[in-house]
Amino acid sequence: MIDTTEADGAFQNRCAHAARTLAPCVGHVIHRIAFDAFPEADSLEITLRAGPHKPDIVVSLAGVRYVSVAKDSGLEGFVDEISLVHLPRTPCPWPAETADMVGRFGGLPELAWLRIVGPVEVDVIASIVTVYSAMSDDEAAADLHGPG
């Protein structure tokens, strides 16, 4: 049997860690958005880039319940805002902006809301979120050549 209090806290902590990891991504560019729709679980992956001096960031979301991607003039331009918000189970409140995104009901798991604002606006609500950070080109070159 799983202690739901412990499980709830763990997911909330993962969301907080992901939010801290994503905060410095303001100024990155959305390089790629990939969406896979399968009967078992929908997933979405977003790659953020900022050039050779900063690491690429990949946000992987699974158990997607809502996705919206709106673009103004293509994928060119920088991320102005990025956030990841933990959405707890009922009866705890959610931000008002999510009211039209996902209907709430008993038994709905904890979710995470990713929001990216810039020339491309992305909103995703999912039950699983993972943030990966790759080495920057500079770090990879230093690692390849060793110290010194």
N, C-alpha and C positions, 0 to 999 in steps of 0.2 A: 504494500500500500504506500502511495506517495503522499507526503505531507504537503498539502497544497499551499500552505503559508510559505514554506521553504521554497517550493517551486515558483510561486509568484514573485518572491523576492529575487530569485536567481534571474528570472527573465527581465525584471525591472533593472537589475544591475547590468545585465548584458546590454540593454537598451541605453543606459546611461554611459557605459563604456563606448558603445558605438557612436553616440552623440558627441562625446569628447574627441574621438578619432576623426569624425567628420568636420568638426568646427573649423579647423585650419584649411578646409577645402574651398573656402570662399576665394575666388580668383582662379580656381581651376576651370577647365573646359569640359563639358560633357562630350566625351569622345565616342561613346557607343552605348546604346540601349538595346538590350535583347530580351524578348519576351517569349516564353515557351508556355503554351496552353495544352495541358494534358488532363485527362479526366481525374487522375489521382491527385495532382497538385500543380497549380500554376506557379511559375517562377519568373523572376525578372532580374536582370543583371545590368548594372550601370557602371561604366568605366569613366573615371575622372582623371584628367591629365593636366599637368602644369609645366611641362618641359623637362629638360634633362637634369635639372638641379633638384627637383622634388620627386618623391615617389608617386607612381600611379596608385590610385585607390579604386578598388572594385567593391561595390555594394551588391551583395547577393541577397535576394528576398525570395522566400518560398511560402507556400500557403497563401498566395495573394488573394485578397478579398475585394480589393478595389485598386484600379490603376487609371491614371489620367495623365496624358502627355500632350501639352499644348505648346506650339512653337510660333514665334513671331516671324523671324526671317531666316530660318534655317538653324543649323546647329552651331553656328559661329557665335562667339561671345562668351563671357565669363559668368560663372556662378556668383550671383549677388548675395544669396542667402541659402543656407542649408541647415536642416534640423531633422532630428529623429526624436519622436516623442513616444513614450510608453503609454499604451491605452489599456488600462486595467479591466478586469471583469466587472460585470454589473454587481452591485449598484453604484460603484464609484463613478464619478462624472468623467466625461471626455471633453476635450475642447469643442466649443460650439461649431468650429469650422468643419468638423467631421460628421455633423448630423446627417447630411445628405449622402455621405460616402458609404457607410455601412450601417445597416439596421442592427440594433442591439437586441439581444434576447438572452435568456438564461441558458447557460451551457456554451456560450460563445467564449473561446479562449482569449487569453491576453493577446494583444496585438501591438504592432509597432507602426507608427505613421512617419514615413519619410517624405519630406517636402524639400524640393529644390526650386529656387526662384532665380530667373535670369531670362535670357532670350528664349530658353526652353524652360517651361514650368512643369514639374513632375510631382505628382502626389501618388503615393503607394501605401496601402495598408496591407500588412501581411503578418502571419503568425511566427515566421522565422526570419531573422536578419543576421547576416554575417558581413563584417567589413574586413577586407584584405588590403594590406599595404605592401606594394612591391618596392624593391630597392630602386632608387633613382639611378640614372645612367652613371652619375658621378660616383655614387656609392659602389655600384657594380664594378666600375673600372678600378677603383681603389682596392676592392676586395680581390679582384683578379690579379693585380700586380703586387699585392701584399704591402706590408709596411715599408715606408720609405724612402 
